[in-house]
Amino acid sequence: MRDIFKDYHPRLHEWLARWLRDPSEADGLAQEVLFRAASQQDSQPVQEPLAYVYGVALEVISELPRRSPAAREEDATLQRDIHAALQELPPLYRDVLLLCKRDGHSYEEASRRLGLTAHSVEKHLVRARARLLELLIEDGDRGKDMAGAMETK
């Protein structure tokens, strides 16, 4: 899996630079994203590495400290975009995503809460992350930037 992340670093860096509108900040964040993705991947298998890496990137971006008024507006826009995209997900995808990613529950914990198998939770989480990414990409100019950065070169 770590070899795959190495392959994604250039695309991830470009995407972060466009998203943040600051190429210098993208260097450190790309490393943080890849470190977190590798750390989390060790505890949970990943079926869609690209969607997984970009999902972790969205988590890292959403945790950035507040900076200038422009940066705060960017953060607020990101939060609104994510919230709107979450509302468009099917309810089961949204529930699985929020339980596992926002609330930090394991597949087993989420499966007990939702009455599913852990394997089903894992499958729904993969699909939820991929669909969330699609919805964010479809969103206007920022979505065009994201799509361009994620195209295979």
MDTraj code that builds the backbone (N, CA, C; nanometers):
import mdtraj as md
import numpy as np

residues = "MET ARG ASP ILE PHE LYS ASP TYR HIS PRO ARG LEU HIS GLU TRP LEU ALA ARG TRP LEU ARG ASP PRO SER GLU ALA ASP GLY LEU ALA GLN GLU VAL LEU PHE ARG ALA ALA SER GLN GLN ASP SER GLN PRO VAL GLN GLU PRO LEU ALA TYR VAL TYR GLY VAL ALA LEU GLU VAL ILE SER GLU LEU PRO ARG ARG SER PRO ALA ALA ARG GLU GLU ASP ALA THR LEU GLN ARG ASP ILE HIS ALA ALA LEU GLN GLU LEU PRO PRO LEU TYR ARG ASP VAL LEU LEU LEU CYS LYS ARG ASP GLY HIS SER TYR GLU GLU ALA SER ARG ARG LEU GLY LEU THR ALA HIS SER VAL GLU LYS HIS LEU VAL ARG ALA ARG ALA ARG LEU LEU GLU LEU LEU ILE GLU ASP GLY ASP ARG GLY LYS ASP MET ALA GLY ALA MET GLU THR LYS".split()
xyz = np.array([
    [0.0831, -0.1203, 0.0000],
    [0.0000, 0.0000, 0.0000],
    [0.0870, 0.1260, 0.0000],
    [0.1964, 0.1228, 0.0737],
    [0.2817, 0.2417, 0.0800],
    [0.3413, 0.2765, -0.0563],
    [0.3678, 0.1734, -0.1397],
    [0.4162, 0.2006, -0.2755],
    [0.3107, 0.2740, -0.3565],
    [0.1851, 0.2393, -0.3365],
    [0.0768, 0.3062, -0.4075],
    [0.0701, 0.4528, -0.3664],
    [0.0864, 0.4797, -0.2354],
    [0.0835, 0.6184, -0.1888],
    [0.1951, 0.6993, -0.2542],
    [0.3115, 0.6377, -0.2673],
    [0.4225, 0.7075, -0.3309],
    [0.3844, 0.7481, -0.4733],
    [0.3098, 0.6605, -0.5415],
    [0.2646, 0.6918, -0.6765],
    [0.1668, 0.8093, -0.6781],
    [0.0907, 0.8274, -0.5691],
    [-0.0117, 0.9327, -0.5654],
    [0.0424, 1.0675, -0.5182],
    [0.1643, 1.0708, -0.4658],
    [0.2147, 1.1963, -0.4081],
    [0.2095, 1.3137, -0.5057],
    [0.2566, 1.2999, -0.6302],
    [0.2516, 1.4172, -0.7200],
    [0.1090, 1.4679, -0.7438],
    [0.0145, 1.3760, -0.7660],
    [-0.1244, 1.4171, -0.7886],
    [-0.1837, 1.4781, -0.6635],
    [-0.1538, 1.4196, -0.5484],
    [-0.2048, 1.4717, -0.4218],
    [-0.1492, 1.6118, -0.3969],
    [-0.0197, 1.6298, -0.4190],
    [0.0428, 1.7607, -0.3979],
    [-0.0213, 1.8659, -0.4881],
    [-0.0406, 1.8322, -0.6139],
    [-0.1023, 1.9270, -0.7078],
    [-0.2445, 1.9618, -0.6646],
    [-0.3198, 1.8615, -0.6226],
    [-0.4583, 1.8830, -0.5782],
    [-0.4611, 1.9724, -0.4541],
    [-0.3731, 1.9443, -0.3580],
    [-0.3685, 2.0266, -0.2367],
    [-0.3283, 2.1702, -0.2704],
    [-0.2326, 2.1873, -0.3582],
    [-0.1886, 2.3225, -0.3954],
    [-0.3036, 2.4007, -0.4584],
    [-0.3810, 2.3346, -0.5432],
    [-0.4964, 2.4028, -0.6037],
    [-0.6040, 2.4309, -0.5006],
    [-0.6314, 2.3329, -0.4168],
    [-0.7371, 2.3469, -0.3162],
    [-0.7037, 2.4589, -0.2186],
    [-0.5786, 2.4594, -0.1721],
    [-0.5365, 2.5570, -0.0718],
    [-0.4946, 2.6899, -0.1328],
    [-0.4703, 2.6876, -0.2638],
    [-0.4200, 2.8056, -0.3339],
    [-0.2873, 2.8531, -0.2742],
    [-0.2075, 2.7568, -0.2256],
    [-0.0784, 2.7869, -0.1662],
    [0.0124, 2.6654, -0.1832],
    [0.0926, 2.6624, -0.2912],
    [0.1777, 2.5457, -0.3153],
    [0.2747, 2.5148, -0.2017],
    [0.3235, 2.6172, -0.1312],
    [0.4186, 2.5912, -0.0237],
    [0.3534, 2.5156, 0.0927],
    [0.2272, 2.5418, 0.1194],
    [0.1577, 2.4715, 0.2268],
    [0.1246, 2.3277, 0.1869],
    [0.1144, 2.3029, 0.0579],
    [0.0789, 2.1695, 0.0090],
    [0.1870, 2.0664, 0.0401],
    [0.3143, 2.1069, 0.0459],
    [0.4230, 2.0122, 0.0733],
    [0.4029, 1.9401, 0.2056],
    [0.3878, 2.0179, 0.3102],
    [0.3711, 1.9581, 0.4429],
    [0.2416, 1.8812, 0.4568],
    [0.1357, 1.9344, 0.3986],
    [0.0067, 1.8666, 0.4103],
    [0.0058, 1.7340, 0.3348],
    [0.0731, 1.7286, 0.2211],
    [0.0791, 1.6025, 0.1462],
    [0.1471, 1.4955, 0.2315],
    [0.2535, 1.5336, 0.2986],
    [0.3220, 1.4380, 0.3867],
    [0.2307, 1.3935, 0.5007],
    [0.1596, 1.4881, 0.5597],
    [0.0666, 1.4549, 0.6689],
    [-0.0425, 1.3602, 0.6200],
    [-0.0977, 1.3884, 0.5030],
    [-0.2036, 1.3037, 0.4465],
    [-0.1514, 1.1619, 0.4244],
    [-0.0353, 1.1501, 0.3620],
    [0.0194, 1.0172, 0.3334],
    [0.0554, 0.9429, 0.4617],
    [0.1079, 1.0139, 0.5600],
    [0.1387, 0.9506, 0.6886],
    [0.0119, 0.8979, 0.7545],
    [-0.0914, 0.9819, 0.7599],
    [-0.2176, 0.9380, 0.8212],
    [-0.2800, 0.8230, 0.7454],
    [-0.2799, 0.8349, 0.6125],
    [-0.3408, 0.7289, 0.5314],
    [-0.2688, 0.5963, 0.5548],
    [-0.1360, 0.5990, 0.5592],
    [-0.0600, 0.4763, 0.5831],
    [-0.0860, 0.4229, 0.7234],
    [-0.0939, 0.5113, 0.8216],
    [-0.1199, 0.4689, 0.9598],
    [-0.2579, 0.4075, 0.9741],
    [-0.3580, 0.4707, 0.9151],
    [-0.4948, 0.4202, 0.9246],
    [-0.5114, 0.2939, 0.8426],
    [-0.4408, 0.2847, 0.7306],
    [-0.4527, 0.1691, 0.6428],
    [-0.4034, 0.0442, 0.7128],
    [-0.3052, 0.0576, 0.8021],
    [-0.2539, -0.0586, 0.8729],
    [-0.3612, -0.1268, 0.9558],
    [-0.4610, -0.0512, 1.0037],
    [-0.5650, -0.1096, 1.0877],
    [-0.6891, -0.1491, 1.0087],
    [-0.7050, -0.0962, 0.8880],
    [-0.8231, -0.1258, 0.8074],
    [-0.7809, -0.1398, 0.6615],
    [-0.8183, -0.2502, 0.5961],
    [-0.7810, -0.2672, 0.4551],
    [-0.8479, -0.1624, 0.3660],
    [-0.7783, -0.1237, 0.2608],
    [-0.8279, -0.0208, 0.1696],
    [-0.8492, -0.0834, 0.0328],
    [-0.9698, -0.0670, -0.0208],
    [-1.0003, -0.1236, -0.1522],
    [-0.9846, -0.0214, -0.2636],
    [-1.0067, 0.1049, -0.2351],
    [-0.9949, 0.2119, -0.3348],
    [-0.8910, 0.3124, -0.2847],
    [-0.7625, 0.2871, -0.3086],
    [-0.6576, 0.3721, -0.2507],
    [-0.6683, 0.5202, -0.2860],
    [-0.7010, 0.5514, -0.4120],
    [-0.7090, 0.6925, -0.4511],
    [-0.8192, 0.7650, -0.3758],
    [-0.9383, 0.7075, -0.3713],
    [-1.0480, 0.7694, -0.2971],
    [-1.0125, 0.7788, -0.1489],
    [-0.9444, 0.6787, -0.0978],
    [-0.9045, 0.6788, 0.0428],
    [-0.8091, 0.7950, 0.0724],
    [-0.7067, 0.8105, -0.0120],
    [-0.6081, 0.9176, 0.0086],
    [-0.6751, 1.0546, 0.0022],
    [-0.7635, 1.0753, -0.0949],
    [-0.8304, 1.2047, -0.1053],
    [-0.9280, 1.2265, 0.0100],
    [-0.9881, 1.1206, 0.0598],
    [-1.0737, 1.1327, 0.1782],
    [-0.9945, 1.1772, 0.2996],
    [-0.8758, 1.1189, 0.3171],
    [-0.7888, 1.1599, 0.4275],
    [-0.7456, 1.3052, 0.4073],
    [-0.7193, 1.3428, 0.2831],
    [-0.6803, 1.4817, 0.2546],
    [-0.7902, 1.5788, 0.2964],
    [-0.9151, 1.5445, 0.2687],
    [-1.0261, 1.6316, 0.3099],
    [-1.0332, 1.6430, 0.4621],
    [-1.0058, 1.5328, 0.5321],
    [-1.0043, 1.5375, 0.6788],
    [-0.8942, 1.6312, 0.7285],
    [-0.7750, 1.6184, 0.6707],
    [-0.6619, 1.7014, 0.7118],
    [-0.6914, 1.8489, 0.6837],
    [-0.7452, 1.8795, 0.5672],
    [-0.7775, 2.0181, 0.5332],
    [-0.8795, 2.0743, 0.6311],
    [-0.9791, 1.9946, 0.6662],
    [-1.0835, 2.0450, 0.7554],
    [-1.0313, 2.0722, 0.8963],
    [-0.9161, 2.0157, 0.9313],
    [-0.8579, 2.0367, 1.0639],
    [-0.7578, 2.1515, 1.0686],
    [-0.7340, 2.2153, 0.9557],
    [-0.6354, 2.3238, 0.9533],
    [-0.6756, 2.4359, 1.0485],
    [-0.5781, 2.4930, 1.1170],
    [-0.6109, 2.6051, 1.2055],
    [-0.6593, 2.7244, 1.1256],
    [-0.7393, 2.8028, 1.1895],
    [-0.7914, 2.9235, 1.1243],
    [-0.6773, 3.0228, 1.1068],
    [-0.6770, 3.0848, 0.9903],
    [-0.5704, 3.1786, 0.9605],
    [-0.6300, 3.3137, 0.9239],
    [-0.5968, 3.3623, 0.8099],
    [-0.6430, 3.4930, 0.7644],
    [-0.7924, 3.4882, 0.7350],
    [-0.8548, 3.6047, 0.7185],
    [-0.9970, 3.6052, 0.6801],
    [-1.0223, 3.5269, 0.5514],
    [-0.9325, 3.5378, 0.4544],
    [-0.9503, 3.4623, 0.3292],
    [-0.9417, 3.3123, 0.3557],
    [-0.8472, 3.2723, 0.4405],
    [-0.8336, 3.1305, 0.4738],
    [-0.9555, 3.0822, 0.5508],
    [-1.0064, 3.1656, 0.6394],
    [-1.1277, 3.1272, 0.7137],
    [-1.2451, 3.1098, 0.6186],
    [-1.2544, 3.1968, 0.5185],
    [-1.3617, 3.1841, 0.4202],
    [-1.3462, 3.0554, 0.3402],
    [-1.2217, 3.0223, 0.3026],
    [-1.1961, 2.8962, 0.2321],
    [-1.2382, 2.7772, 0.3183],
    [-1.2022, 2.7805, 0.4469],
    [-1.2399, 2.6719, 0.5382],
    [-1.3917, 2.6618, 0.5503],
    [-1.4569, 2.7762, 0.5612],
    [-1.6030, 2.7759, 0.5720],
    [-1.6661, 2.7210, 0.4445],
    [-1.6098, 2.7586, 0.3309],
    [-1.6596, 2.7074, 0.2037],
    [-1.6418, 2.5565, 0.1962],
    [-1.5260, 2.5087, 0.2379],
    [-1.5011, 2.3643, 0.2395],
    [-1.6028, 2.2933, 0.3285],
    [-1.6258, 2.3478, 0.4473],
    [-1.7221, 2.2862, 0.5385],
    [-1.8622, 2.2843, 0.4771],
    [-1.9016, 2.3940, 0.4139],
    [-2.0335, 2.3979, 0.3483],
    [-2.0412, 2.2963, 0.2350],
    [-1.9339, 2.2880, 0.1558],
    [-1.9315, 2.1926, 0.0451],
    [-1.9424, 2.0493, 0.0955],
    [-1.8676, 2.0181, 0.2000],
    [-1.8718, 1.8829, 0.2557],
    [-2.0093, 1.8547, 0.3143],
    [-2.0635, 1.9497, 0.3884],
    [-2.1963, 1.9306, 0.4482],
    [-2.3020, 1.9082, 0.3394],
    [-2.2983, 1.9891, 0.2348],
    [-2.3961, 1.9742, 0.1266],
    [-2.3796, 1.8394, 0.0574],
    [-2.2556, 1.7983, 0.0342],
    [-2.2315, 1.6689, -0.0308],
    [-2.2774, 1.5540, 0.0588],
    [-2.2559, 1.5666, 0.1896],
    [-2.3024, 1.4629, 0.2830],
    [-2.4537, 1.4479, 0.2771],
    [-2.5239, 1.5581, 0.2622],
    [-2.6700, 1.5529, 0.2563],
    [-2.7196, 1.4826, 0.1305],
    [-2.6370, 1.4812, 0.0264],
    [-2.6755, 1.4160, -0.0986],
    [-2.6450, 1.2669, -0.0995],
    [-2.5659, 1.2203, -0.0031],
    [-2.5361, 1.0773, 0.0034],
    [-2.6600, 0.9989, 0.0451],
    [-2.6712, 0.8748, -0.0004],
    [-2.7782, 0.7902, 0.0522],
    [-2.7627, 0.7798, 0.2047],
    [-2.8734, 0.7704, 0.2788],
    [-2.8656, 0.7700, 0.4257],
    [-2.7689, 0.6661, 0.4835],
    [-2.7661, 0.5460, 0.4288],
    [-2.6765, 0.4436, 0.4828],
    [-2.5305, 0.4821, 0.4613],
    [-2.4966, 0.5344, 0.3433],
    [-2.3597, 0.5794, 0.3181],
    [-2.3213, 0.6890, 0.4167],
    [-2.4107, 0.7863, 0.4343],
    [-2.3840, 0.8973, 0.5253],
    [-2.3625, 0.8452, 0.6675],
    [-2.4507, 0.7551, 0.7129],
    [-2.4389, 0.7015, 0.8487],
    [-2.3065, 0.6287, 0.8694],
    [-2.2695, 0.5456, 0.7734],
    [-2.1436, 0.4708, 0.7847],
    [-2.0254, 0.5671, 0.7855],
    [-2.0266, 0.6631, 0.6951],
    [-1.9167, 0.7594, 0.6865],
    [-1.9021, 0.8391, 0.8153],
    [-2.0126, 0.8878, 0.8678],
    [-2.0060, 0.9681, 0.9900],
    [-1.9643, 0.8840, 1.1105],
    [-2.0169, 0.7641, 1.1218],
    [-1.9796, 0.6787, 1.2348],
    [-1.8311, 0.6431, 1.2315],
    [-1.7827, 0.6050, 1.1143],
    [-1.6439, 0.5584, 1.1055],
    [-1.5425, 0.6722, 1.0982],
    [-1.5718, 0.7763, 1.0235],
    [-1.4729, 0.8816, 1.0022],
    [-1.4868, 0.9985, 1.0989],
    [-1.6056, 1.0459, 1.1193],
    [-1.6224, 1.1588, 1.2113],
    [-1.6143, 1.1132, 1.3561],
    [-1.6857, 1.0036, 1.3871],
    [-1.6949, 0.9588, 1.5257],
    [-1.5869, 0.8585, 1.5645],
    [-1.5117, 0.8072, 1.4660],
    [-1.3987, 0.7201, 1.4953],
    [-1.4336, 0.5767, 1.5342],
    [-1.5529, 0.5308, 1.4994],
    [-1.5909, 0.3930, 1.5325],
    [-1.5239, 0.2948, 1.4377],
    [-1.4916, 0.1772, 1.4882],
    [-1.4379, 0.0705, 1.4041],
    [-1.5513, 0.0142, 1.3196],
    [-1.5144, -0.0683, 1.2224],
    [-1.6171, -0.1340, 1.1406],
    [-1.7099, -0.2174, 1.2287],
    [-1.6506, -0.2845, 1.3264],
    [-1.7309, -0.3703, 1.4140],
    [-1.8295, -0.2885, 1.4968],
    [-1.7824, -0.1766, 1.5514],
    [-1.8718, -0.0908, 1.6308],
    [-1.9849, -0.0348, 1.5436],
    [-1.9483, 0.0126, 1.4258],
    [-2.0500, 0.0675, 1.3355],
    [-2.1475, -0.0415, 1.2920],
    [-2.0974, -0.1626, 1.2708],
    [-2.1856, -0.2710, 1.2271],
    [-2.2893, -0.3036, 1.3337],
    [-2.2489, -0.3010, 1.4611],
    [-2.3446, -0.3262, 1.5694],
    [-2.4506, -0.2161, 1.5749],
    [-2.4093, -0.0920, 1.5566],
    [-2.5050, 0.0191, 1.5613],
    [-2.6033, 0.0174, 1.4447],
    [-2.5555, -0.0280, 1.3291],
    [-2.6379, -0.0228, 1.2082],
    [-2.7042, -0.1558, 1.1735],
    [-2.6703, -0.2609, 1.2471],
    [-2.7289, -0.3914, 1.2185],
    [-2.6761, -0.4529, 1.0893],
    [-2.5503, -0.4278, 1.0584],
    [-2.4856, -0.4808, 0.9390],
    [-2.3663, -0.5657, 0.9796],
    [-2.3080, -0.6347, 0.8842],
    [-2.1821, -0.7023, 0.9111],
    [-2.0688, -0.6002, 0.8997],
    [-1.9557, -0.6298, 0.9601],
    [-1.8400, -0.5408, 0.9493],
    [-1.7960, -0.5289, 0.8035],
    [-1.8056, -0.6389, 0.7299],
    [-1.7695, -0.6360, 0.5877],
    [-1.8608, -0.5413, 0.5100],
    [-1.9905, -0.5425, 0.5406],
    [-2.0844, -0.4514, 0.4740],
    [-2.0522, -0.3062, 0.5075],
    [-2.0173, -0.2806, 0.6312],
    [-1.9798, -0.1442, 0.6712],
    [-1.8593, -0.0998, 0.5899],
    [-1.7602, -0.1872, 0.5774],
    [-1.6401, -0.1533, 0.5007],
    [-1.6752, -0.1219, 0.3555],
    [-1.7585, -0.2051, 0.2930],
    [-1.7992, -0.1819, 0.1541],
    [-1.8753, -0.0503, 0.1399],
    [-1.9672, -0.0233, 0.2320],
    [-2.0439, 0.1013, 0.2251],
    [-1.9540, 0.2227, 0.2479],
    [-1.8542, 0.2094, 0.3332],
    [-1.7623, 0.3200, 0.3580],
    [-1.6810, 0.3518, 0.2325],
    [-1.6323, 0.2496, 0.1650],
    [-1.5574, 0.2706, 0.0401],
    [-1.6454, 0.3434, -0.0613],
    [-1.7675, 0.2968, -0.0752],
    [-1.8598, 0.3586, -0.1715],
    [-1.8981, 0.5000, -0.1296],
    [-1.9164, 0.5208, 0.0010],
    [-1.9528, 0.6538, 0.0506],
    [-1.8410, 0.7544, 0.0232],
    [-1.7180, 0.7154, 0.0491],
    [-1.6049, 0.8064, 0.0262],
    [-1.5919, 0.8384, -0.1223],
    [-1.6057, 0.7360, -0.2052],
    [-1.5955, 0.7589, -0.3499],
    [-1.7074, 0.8517, -0.3980],
    [-1.8279, 0.8292, -0.3511],
    [-1.9411, 0.9142, -0.3925],
    [-1.9250, 1.0559, -0.3390],
    [-1.8787, 1.0701, -0.2152],
    [-1.8559, 1.2025, -0.1590],
    [-1.7541, 1.2785, -0.2436],
    [-1.6484, 1.2113, -0.2830],
    [-1.5475, 1.2744, -0.3677],
    [-1.6084, 1.3163, -0.5015],
    [-1.6900, 1.2286, -0.5616],
    [-1.7568, 1.2636, -0.6869],
    [-1.8425, 1.3887, -0.6703],
    [-1.9172, 1.3952, -0.5622],
    [-2.0041, 1.5107, -0.5384],
    [-1.9226, 1.6383, -0.5214],
    [-1.8107, 1.6286, -0.4528],
    [-1.7268, 1.7466, -0.4341],
    [-1.6616, 1.7892, -0.5649],
    [-1.6256, 1.6934, -0.6476],
    [-1.5663, 1.7249, -0.7772],
    [-1.6683, 1.7936, -0.8678],
    [-1.7938, 1.7519, -0.8594],
    [-1.8993, 1.8107, -0.9419],
    [-1.9301, 1.9547, -0.9029],
    [-1.8799, 2.0000, -0.7893],
    [-1.9158, 2.1296, -0.7337],
    [-1.8344, 2.2437, -0.7938],
    [-1.8867, 2.3038, -0.8996],
    [-1.8360, 2.4302, -0.9524],
    [-1.6890, 2.4353, -0.9862],
    [-1.6308, 2.5562, -0.9755],
    [-1.4914, 2.5807, -1.0125],
    [-1.3965, 2.4991, -0.9275],
    [-1.4226, 2.4930, -0.7976],
    [-1.3355, 2.4159, -0.7102],
    [-1.3376, 2.2700, -0.7525],
    [-1.4539, 2.2216, -0.7897],
    [-1.4642, 2.0846, -0.8371],
    [-1.3845, 2.0623, -0.9638],
    [-1.3834, 2.1622, -1.0520],
    [-1.3043, 2.1500, -1.1744],
    [-1.1562, 2.1426, -1.1401],
    [-1.1109, 2.2240, -1.0448],
    [-0.9714, 2.2182, -1.0020],
    [-0.9378, 2.0805, -0.9468],
    [-1.0275, 2.0275, -0.8630],
    [-1.0044, 1.8967, -0.8031],
    [-0.9988, 1.7897, -0.9107],
    [-1.0912, 1.7941, -1.0058],
    [-1.0957, 1.6936, -1.1120],
    [-0.9684, 1.6997, -1.1957],
    [-0.9249, 1.8196, -1.2282],
    [-0.8025, 1.8341, -1.3071],
    [-0.6819, 1.7805, -1.2349],
    [-0.6738, 1.8019, -1.1076],
    [-0.5587, 1.7552, -1.0305],
    [-0.5603, 1.6039, -1.0143],
    [-0.6768, 1.5416, -1.0229],
    [-0.6865, 1.3987, -0.9985],
    [-0.6819, 1.3169, -1.1262],
    [-0.6797, 1.3806, -1.2426],
    [-0.6739, 1.3049, -1.3672],
    [-0.5405, 1.2324, -1.3755],
    [-0.5416, 1.1159, -1.4355],
    [-0.4198, 1.0389, -1.4526],
    [-0.3320, 1.1087, -1.5556],
    [-0.2065, 1.1184, -1.5229],
    [-0.1132, 1.1870, -1.6137],
    [-0.0276, 1.0865, -1.6866],
])
top = md.Topology()
chain = top.add_chain()
for i, resn in enumerate(residues, 1):
    res = top.add_residue(resn, chain, resSeq=i)
    for name in ("N", "CA", "C"):
        top.add_atom(name, md.element.get_by_symbol(name[0]), res)
traj = md.Trajectory(xyz[None], top)
